[in-house]
Amino acid sequence: MPETGTIPTAVGELVLRTVRPATDLDLLAGWMNDPDTDRWWALAGPPRTTAEHLAAQLDGDGRSRPALALLDTVPTGYFELYRADLDPLAAHYPARPHDLGVHLLLAPATRGRGLAAPLLDAIATRLLEREPRCTRVLAEPDVRNTPSVRAFARAGFDRVADLDLPDKRAALMVRRRADTTADT
């Protein structure tokens, strides 16, 4: 998974850095216990619940990277950047080699400020720049999570299908590299 470094956006300087459980766990567990977050992430509970979720990625095979988003040095969100073509998601759509995926959680205090779309746009652009073999960045928010679906659309992702996944009905959102064809 390519590192993203500092990313200039229309809303400030974005840094995505790999989560550090020793310093980030309490913050992330607090966000996961927000009722609106829990509705989509289902990780409410003691910090151990969040720690186990993070450990599965941090100690895994490198296919997924949990990242803390800092906007102008302020913790603003949590992203998971992952190899969609190597994820169980690939069994539910016509996967291509090197497809990348993104999951988004905005900090409760930052929601409703129009940050999601510019952050997603900047991250997708950076991922496509840094990984030349990748032709698409994907997302699969729950179809009922209309703010998330709208944010991905405003960030240049197209809703190409609705998928029946084991835990949700998902909107398959695809952001293509500018020089690729428009097929799914």
N, C-alpha and C positions, 0 to 999 in steps of 0.2 A: 504494500500500500504506500503510495508516494506521500512524502511529507508535504505539507502545504505552506509552511512558513507564514510570514506576515502578508496579509491580503488587503489591499486597499479596497474599500467599498464606498458606496454613496452615503453610508451612515457612520463611517469611521474606520479605523484600522482594526482588522480582524486577525486574531491569532488563534489557530487551532493547535493545541498541544495535547499530547497523549495524557490521559487521566493519570494522576498520581494518587492512588488510594490513601496514602498516609496523610496527604493534605487536603484532598478533594472529597473524601467519602462523606463527611457530615453534610457538606453543601449539597451534593448530589442526592443523598438519602432524603434530605429535606425537600428537594424538588420532587422526588419520586412520591413523596407522601402528600403532595398537593392533590386534592380531589380531581381537578381537571387533568393533571398529568396521569394520575393512576387510571383514569378511564381508558387511556390509550396505551399506557405502558405496562400496567398491571404489576408494578414492582413496589407498591406500598408495603411498609413493614419496618422492622428494625434495620439499622444500618447493615447488618449481616446480609439481608436480602439484596441490597444494592451491591455489596462487596462481592457476593457470589456471581452476580450478573457480570460485573466488571472482570472478575478473575477468569471467567470462561473465555473472555476475549484476550486479556493481557497475557494469560498463560497458554493460549491456544496456538494455532498454527500460523498466525499472522494474516488470516483471511479477513479479520475484522479489527478495526482500531477504534477504541472509545476515545473521544476527544472532548476536552473542555474548550468552549468558545469564549474568548476574551475580546470584548469590543471596547477599544480604547482602554485596555487593561482591566475592564470590569467583567467579572463572570456573567455571561449573558445566556449561555445555553450549553447543551450537551448534544454532540453529534456522534453517530456511529458511521464510519466509512468502511465499506466492506466489498469484497469481491462477490458481486451478485451471481456471476456465472458459476461460482463454486459453493453457493449457498443453497439450502433446500428450496429457496424461491425459484431456482432455475428449472425445477421440475414442473413449474406452473406457467411458464412463458417461453417463447422461442429464444433461449439464451444464446449469446454470442461470446466467444472467448474474450476475456478481459473486461466484460461489463462491470462497472462499479455501481455500488448502491450507497444511498445515504438515508439515515434516520435522523429526525430532528426533534429536539425538545427545547423549547424556549423557556428560560427561567420564568416562573410565575410573575415576577415583578416587571418583566420586559414585554409581556404579551400586550397586544392591542396598540403597539407603537409603530407598526409597519416595518418591523425589522426582518421578519422571516424571509420575504421574497428577495431583498437585496443580499442577505447572507447566503441564501441558497444559490442565487445567481453567481455570486463570487466564488463559492466553493465548487460548484459544477464547472465553471470556467477554469479554475485552477487545476482541478482533477484532470480535465481533458488536456490542458497544457502540459502537465507533468507526466502523464501516462500516454504516450503516443499510440500504444496498441489498443487503447480503449476508444471505442467509437460512441459509447452511450453511457450516461449516468442515469440510474433508475431510482425510483422510490415507490413504495407501496403503502401509502397511508390508508387507514380504514375509510371506506366510502362515506361513513357518517361523520367523519372529521372534516367538515366542510372548510373550516379556516385553513387547515393544512393543505387540502387539495387546492384551494384557491391560491395559497402562497406558492406552491410548486408551479401552478399555471402561470402566475405573474413572473416567476423566475425563468420562464422559457421552457418548462416541461410540458409535454403534450400528454393528455390522458388517452392512452391507446387501447385500454381494455379494463374490464373489471374482472378480478380473479377471485375464485373461491379458495382461500387458503385455510389451513387447519384451524386457525384461531380468529379469522375475520374474513369479511368480504373487502377486498382491497382494490383501490384505484391504481392501476399500473401507470405510473407517470414516467415519461422518458424525455430526457434532454439529450439531443443528438449533437455530435460534433458538427460544426457548420458545413463541412465539406462532405458529409455523408448523405445518402439517400434517405427519403422519408419513410421507408418501410419500418415495421415494428422491429 
